[in-house]
Amino acid sequence: MFSSSRQNFLKTINHKQPDRVVVDFGSTSVTGIHVLIVEKLREYYGLEKKPVKVVEPYQMLGEIDSELISAMDIDVIGLFSAKNMFGVLNVNWKVHRTPWGQEVLFPGGFNYTYDSNGDILMYPEGDTSVPPSSMMPKSGYFFDALDRQQPIDDSTLKVEDNLEEFGHITEPELEYWKTQVSSLEKNSKAVVASLGGTALGDIALVPAINLKNPKGIRGVEEWYISTLIREDFIKEIYDRQTDIAIENLKLLHEVIGNRIDVVFTCGTDFGTQNSTFCSPETYDRMWLPYYKKVNNWIHQNTNWKTFKHSCGAVEPLMSHFIESGFDIINPVQINATGMDPGKLKEKYGDKLVFWGGGVDTQGTFAFGTPGQVKEQVKSQCGILNNNGGFVFNTVHNIQANVPFENVVAMLDALKEL
């Protein structure tokens, strides 16, 4: 008799051979599906035709609802914060038309304008009285953060300026999470919660597109420069941020308990296509102590597993991720330098769960044939799912312009497995 999704998942994350490959689509902001592909999937499975909710508008990720979870045999579901990345509450959904002509649902507070080029400008908290924080080109499929970096005077630079979005959790927020986990009473799936507050220097979050007037170091370029020239300043941010995070996690654990399986801890990227962003020695000084502080608290006080996202050629940092206390690494960017799945599995497979890497989104998935997609999916699963420790997902989110026949081929390969 086959195990339930959650039972199978628990085997997998404890490095035991599952009955079948565990599958995730949509449990996190880095394992999701673009809203355009979600609409096509609903049509493919014969589900009701209706506008899809954009649950993560920065990347335009669509909701994977209970109907799709069932149709796609998904084993993992996600819990997200009450507000999206723009600081808008996910309530009062309204129909909007995208630049590519699709009708989707945005929250009621999601307000935007068009510039003279026809590009979409989005505003923090949907407040159009302040400068926009993001832009979607009229020919694009997702938003890019706008540079709102103010002139920096090192003599007046304050750590507090980069801690504004990392505040102490409020009673309404705790009540929200309590309601979220209460809905899981009859759930048989594994659960990933994106609780927030633990992302150290995630470059998608540094510009603070949810803040109306972000202060401190907010430019992407300036942030990377600061990790070199303002190392002590960045470390103080991380130290104080993780203190706040642990206080919040204590309160969250009181209302969530062990009704979740995984906490999405951090999405900071450490790799390019060909190398790491920093040396292992720099990582050990700048990030490891603070990751370790949070992960140690989680492991000492909960049953949660910790999830680290990092794109790129990060094999030289894998042992350092392990020392930091991470249980899960996402994705396995199989076309990056040094990211051979067989070697990674052999060297780190007993310590790390590999989440993603089931098909190469930059190559085969986007440009290959359906046959090549099926072949790669089966090959990757054969390597990474040996003795558990693997959750199937693509290498990062499924994008809008991937050939839909390749999406179907991926799903067919999973069925055959």
N, C-alpha and C positions, 0 to 999 in steps of 0.2 A: 504494500500500500504506500502511495506517495505521501510525502510530508506536506503540510501546509506551506504557504509562501514564507511565513515567518520562521517556521521550524527549519525549512531549507536554508533560509538566510542565516540563521544562527549556526548551522553547520558550517556554512561558507566562511563567516567571519571568525570562526574558531578553527579554521584551517582543517576542516574535515570534508570529505568528499560529499557534495550534495547529491540528491536524487537527480537533479537537472540543473542547468545553468540558471543562476539567479539573474533576473532582468530588471533594470531600472530605466524608466523614461519619465523624467519630470519631477523627481523628488528634490532636486536642488536647482539653483540658478546656473549650474555648470553641467547639468545632465538633462537639459530640457529640449524642447522642440519648438521651432519657430511657429508662430500662429498660422502662417499660410500652410505649412505642412500638416498642422493639427486639423485644419479644415479639410484637407484632402484625405487624411486618415479617417475622419468621420464619414465622409462620402464613401470611401473604400469599404468600410465595415457596414455600410447601410444604416448608419445612425441618423437620428433626426437632424435635418439641416437647420442650423441656427448659428447666429454670430458666436464666435468663440471668445471667451474672456482672455484678455491679455494680463496674465498674472505677474509678469515681470516685464514692464514696458521698456526699460533701458535696452534690453536685448530683444524685445518683442516676442517673448516666450508665451505660448498658449497654454491654457489649462488642460491638463490631462484628467478628465473627470472620471467618475466611477464607471461610466459606460466604456470609455476607452481603456481604462485599467483592466477591465474584464476582457474586452475584445483582444487586447494585445498581450494578455497573460503577464502583466507586470506584477512584480513581487514586492515592490517598495513604494511607499507613498511619502509625501513630504508635508511638513507643517512649516508655515511661513509667518513672518511678522504681520501685524495688522496693517502696516503701511508699506507701500512699495518704495522703490529706491528714490523716487522723487518726493517722498514724504507725504504722499496722498493716501488716505484711508481707502482700502479696497471694499467700498460699499457703493450702493446706488448706481449700479452699472448702467451705462448708456451706450447706444449704438453710435459708432463713428466709422467713417470710410477712410481707409489707408491710401497712400499715394499709388499703390498698385491696384486699387479698386476693390479691396476686400472689406466687407462689413465686419467689424469686430466690436467687442465691448470693452470700454475703458471705465474706470471708476468715475463717479459723478464729479469729483473735484479735479479731474485731469483736464486742465485748461491749456491750450496752446494757441499760437498764432503762426502766420506764414510771413516769411521775409520777402523781399523783392524778387528773389530767385525762385520762390515757390517752395523753399525748404521749410520744414516744420520746426518751430522754436518751442521748447518746453520749459516750464518755470518751476522753481522749487515750491512745493506745497500747492502747485497750481495757481500761484499768485502772479498775475500778469502785470502787477504794478512794480515789480522788481525786475532786474535784468534776467534774461533767460539763462538757464544752466546747461542746457543740452540742445542739440540740433540733429534732426534727421534729414539728410539730403533728399530732395524730391525723387531721386533715382535710387535711394537706399532702402534698407529693410530694417534698420535699427538706429538708435540714437548714439551720438558721440558727445562726450562732455565738452563744454566750452571752457576755455582757459579764463578763469576769473582771478588769477593770481594778482594780488595787490603788491606794490613795491615793498621790498623787505628791508627793514632796518634791524640788523642783528642786535643792536643795543637795546631794542625795545621788544624783541621777539619773545613771546610768552608761550610756555607749554600749554596753558589753558586754551589757547586759541585752536590748537589741534585736538582738543578733547571735547569740544562743544557737543558733538554728536554722540559722545560716549557717556551719557548721563546715567544716573541711578534709576533703576526701573521703578515705575509708578504702580499704584494700586490698580488703575484701569488696565494697564498692560499685563499685570499678573492675572487679573480676572479673565482677560482675553485668552491667555495661554491655558488657564484652567478649563475654559470652555472648549478650547481646541482639543485637549487631551481627553476630555469627557466624551467627545464624539467618537473616540476610538474603542469604546466598550466592546463592540462585537467585531472589531477589526481583526483580520487574520493575516494582514500584511506586515512586513517590517516597516519601521517608521524612522524617518530622518527629520530632525528639527533644526531649522536655521534660526537659532535664538538671538544671534547678533552680538556685537560688542567685543568679539575676540579676533577680529581681522587686523593683523598688524601690518600696516602699510600696503594694504591691497590697493593697487593703483586704480582700480575701478571706483574705489570709495574715497580716495584722497581728495579729489575735487569737490566732494560733498555736494552733489547735485540736489540734495534735499534741503540745503541751508540757503537762506535768502542772502546772507552777507558773510560768506565764509572768510575767516581770518586765519593768519598763520601761513603755513606752507601748503599751498593748494594746487600748484601747477605740477603736472607730471614730471617735466624736466627738472624743475626746482627740487622736487622730492628726491629724485635719484641723485642729484648733486648733493643734497643735504645728507644722504647716507654716507657720503665721503667727507664733507667739510663740516658737518654739524652732528657728528656721531653721538656725542654726549647728549645733545638736545633730543635726538630721535630716541635714544635709549630711555631718557626720562619720560618721554611720551608713552613708550611701551610699558614702562614700569607702572606708571600711574593708571594707564588704561587697563592693564591686567588686574590691578588691585580692584578697580571698579567692576570689572568683568566677574571676578570671583565673588564679590559681594552679591552681584545680580544672580549668578548661577546658584548660590545658596538659596536665595528666595525662590528662584524658578524651580529648583529641585523639590522644594516643599510642596509646590502645587502640581508638578509634573510627575515626580517620583521616577520609577523605572518603566513608565509606560511608553517611553521612546527607546529606540535601540542605538541611534547614532546622532551625534551633534555635529553639524557642519561648523567647523572651528575657524578655518581661515582660507581665503582664496588668493593670497599673495603669490604671484608668479615669480619663480626663481630661474627660469630658463628661457633662452632664445632657441631658435631652430638648431643652432650648432654648439651652444655652450651654456654655462650658467651665467646669471647676472653678476654673481659675486663669487669669491673664493670660499671654500669650506671654512677657512679660518675667520673670514668676515661674518659668515652666517653664524658661526659659534659665538662670536662676540655680540652681534647685533640682534639676533632673533632667538637662538636656542634657549637662553635662560628664561625668556618670557613665555615662549611656547611651553616650555617644560613646567613652568609655574602653573599655568592653566590646566594643562593635561594631567599633571600630578593631582591637582585638586579633583578633577573629574574622575580619575581612576580610583582615588582613595575614598570617594564619597558616593559614587554612582556606579551603575552597570553600563553606562553609556560608552560606546566606542567613539573615537575622535577621527574626524574626516579632514584631511588636508588636500586642497587643490593646488596644483602647480603645473602649468604647461611647460613644455620645452625639454631640453636636453639636461635633465636633472639627476642622471645616474650618479654623478660624484657626490650628490647631497643625500642620497637615499639612506645611508647609514646614519646621517645626521638627523634626518626626519625621524628615524627610529629612536635615536637617543633623545629627541625632543618629546617623545611620548605619543607620536601619532600611530594610530592603528591602521589607517586607510590612506592610500595615496590615489589621487585622481588628477588627470587621467594617466594612461600609459600612452604617451605620444610616440607611437611606434615608428614614425618616419623621422624623428629627431635623432641627432647624433648620439650614439651610445645607448639608445633605448630599445635594444633588441629584446623582445619579450621572453625568449627562452633563457637568455642570460640573466635577465632581471628576476625571473621566476626561480631560477636555480640559486641565485645569490641572496635574494631577499624574501622569497615566497613564504618562508615559515614565520616571518616577522610582520610583513605588511600585506594587507588586503589590497589588491589592484582593482580599482573601480573605474571602468572605462578602458578603451583600447581595443574594443571589439571590431572596429573597422576604422580605417584611416580617412578622416573627413577631408583632409587636404588633398588626398590623392585618389585612391580607389573609389571611395564613396561618391565623390563629386564628379570624377571624370572616367571611371571605369565602366565596364558593362555589368549588367545584373549577374551574369555568371561569375565574373571576377569578384563581385561583392560577396556572393554566397561562398565562394571558395575561401576568401579572406576571413569571413566571420567564423566559418567552421575551423579554420586553421588556428585563429587566435583563441577560440574557446578551447580547442584541444590542448593548447600550450598552457594558458593561464588558469583554466579551471581544474587542472590536475591537483588533486588533494585539497580542493576548495580554495578559498582565498581569492575569489574573483567574482565581481558583479558586472554583468554585461551592460555596457553603454558604449556609445560611439566615442571618438576622441573629441570631447567637448560637445556643445549643443548642435543639434541638427539644424542646418541653415535653410533659409527660404528657397534658395535656388538649386538645391540638390535634386537630381532627377528623381521623380517620384517612383519610377520603376526600380530604382536602386534601394529606396526605402522598403518597397515590397519584397525585394530579393533578400534584404537583411532579415525581415520578419519571417520569410519563408525558411531561411536557413536556421533560425532559432527554433521554429516548429519542428524541423527535421531533426535537430539535435535532441 
